[in-house]
């Protein structure tokens, strides 16, 4: 089973891989159990060390891919050989901006059984309100109208437009005509009193409509917080007291309706959907 993590930079892909691995290995009641490791997991171990020091897991390499290769056991007892390539967000950004697929990213997608699409609320670029767009179309000047027109560029594209564009391009490019998608809203502790489904509909409405209208072959949304709370320092790690919870005990997750679930729940959903 090949599950591709997809998202721009700093949207939580690597953090989720580290957090899921830590929880599955160390929580005795975890729904998804790790029963074997197929590939080197240096990235996971290094990431876990950072989380233990209350430091964020970051990826800086724009080209290389770290593949998580695990043998996992599902709640129903089924076992899967799981491959999760974690491609740098720069590969996706380059594909969107250049309108040409990064060759290694395209190879990952063509072999995918399922997609995990990561969004971080703090990095979402919203679209302009309809009223503001109407003013521009009508040629009316406002206090915020720039003296010189600003040429449009791909980086100005709203997040939901970019993601729908990417999903449509993926659908056209991959060999798998039916591929389930799970939306993972990372750093969920930064969001207020909303459910993941409500957040999706309010902050990235075009993506929500795209998923609801059946343009995707099965989709779900989850909110996850691998860190559990923001880390308030940029140094080489905080001084950790004896009462500090383990990283897998700090992490939280909820389903689309806001119900608490295991951190592994998005991965379980996508594995079950891909197996049908």
ZILINSUL-V12554 format. One record per pair of residues at least 12 apart in sequence whose C-alpha atoms are under 8 Angstrom apart, sorted by the first residue. I is the first residue (numbers start at 1). J is the second residue. Records with the same first field share a line. If there is no record, write none. Layout:
I->J ; J
This chain:
1->80 ; 81 ; 82 ; 83 ; 112 ; 113 ; 271
2->82 ; 83 ; 84 ; 111 ; 112 ; 113 ; 114
3->82 ; 83 ; 84 ; 85 ; 112 ; 113 ; 114 ; 115 ; 116
4->84 ; 85 ; 86 ; 108 ; 109 ; 112 ; 113 ; 114 ; 115 ; 116
5->84 ; 85 ; 86 ; 87 ; 115 ; 116 ; 117 ; 118
6->86 ; 87 ; 89 ; 92 ; 115 ; 116 ; 117 ; 118
7->89 ; 92 ; 117 ; 118 ; 119
8->88 ; 89 ; 90 ; 92 ; 93 ; 118 ; 119
9->88 ; 89 ; 90
10->58 ; 59 ; 89 ; 120
11->118 ; 119 ; 120 ; 123 ; 186
12->118 ; 119 ; 120 ; 186 ; 187
13->86 ; 118
14->57 ; 58 ; 59 ; 86
15->47 ; 56 ; 57 ; 58 ; 226
16->226
17->44 ; 68
18->43 ; 44 ; 45 ; 47 ; 48
19->48 ; 226 ; 247 ; 248 ; 251 ; 263
20->263 ; 264
21->34 ; 44
22->48 ; 247 ; 248
23->248 ; 249 ; 263 ; 264
24->264
26->248
27->248
30->262
31->74 ; 75 ; 262 ; 264 ; 265
32->72 ; 73 ; 74 ; 75 ; 264 ; 268
33->72 ; 73 ; 74
34->70 ; 71 ; 72 ; 73
35->70 ; 71 ; 72 ; 73
36->70 ; 71 ; 72
37->69 ; 70 ; 71
38->69 ; 70 ; 71
39->67 ; 68 ; 69 ; 70
40->68 ; 69
41->68 ; 69
43->66
48->247
50->237
51->227 ; 247
52->246 ; 247
53->237 ; 238 ; 239 ; 240
54->227 ; 231 ; 237 ; 238
55->231 ; 233 ; 234 ; 236 ; 237 ; 238
56->227 ; 231
59->88
60->88
61->88
62->88 ; 89 ; 90 ; 91
63->87 ; 88 ; 90 ; 91
64->87 ; 88
65->85 ; 86 ; 87 ; 88
66->85 ; 86 ; 87
67->83 ; 84 ; 85 ; 86
68->82 ; 83 ; 84 ; 85 ; 86
69->81 ; 82 ; 83 ; 84
70->82 ; 83
74->268
85->108
87->105
91->105
92->105
96->154 ; 162 ; 166
97->154 ; 155
106->173 ; 174
109->170 ; 174
110->173 ; 174 ; 175 ; 176
111->174 ; 175 ; 176
112->176 ; 179
113->176 ; 179 ; 180 ; 274
114->179 ; 180 ; 181 ; 270 ; 271 ; 274
115->179 ; 180 ; 181 ; 182 ; 270
116->181 ; 182 ; 183 ; 184 ; 267 ; 270
117->181 ; 182 ; 183 ; 184
118->183 ; 184 ; 185 ; 186
119->183 ; 184 ; 185 ; 186
120->185 ; 186 ; 187
121->185 ; 186 ; 187 ; 188 ; 190 ; 191
124->158 ; 159 ; 203
125->157 ; 158 ; 159
126->158 ; 159 ; 160 ; 203 ; 204
127->157 ; 158 ; 159
159->204
160->204 ; 205 ; 206 ; 207
161->206 ; 207
163->207
164->206 ; 207 ; 210
178->217
179->216 ; 217 ; 218 ; 274
180->216 ; 217 ; 218 ; 219 ; 270 ; 273 ; 274
181->216 ; 217 ; 218 ; 219 ; 220 ; 270
182->219 ; 220 ; 221 ; 222 ; 266 ; 269 ; 270
183->219 ; 220 ; 221 ; 222
184->221 ; 222 ; 223 ; 224 ; 266
185->221 ; 222 ; 223 ; 224
186->223 ; 224 ; 225 ; 226
187->223 ; 224 ; 225 ; 226 ; 227 ; 228 ; 229
188->223 ; 224 ; 225 ; 253
189->224 ; 225 ; 228 ; 229 ; 230
190->229 ; 230
194->258
195->256 ; 257 ; 258
196->221 ; 222 ; 223 ; 254 ; 255 ; 256 ; 257 ; 258
197->221 ; 222 ; 256 ; 257
218->273
220->256 ; 269
221->255 ; 256 ; 266
222->253 ; 254 ; 255 ; 256 ; 266
223->253 ; 254 ; 255 ; 256
224->251 ; 252 ; 253 ; 254 ; 263
225->251 ; 252 ; 253
226->247 ; 248 ; 250 ; 251 ; 252 ; 263
227->247 ; 250 ; 251
228->250 ; 251 ; 252
251->263
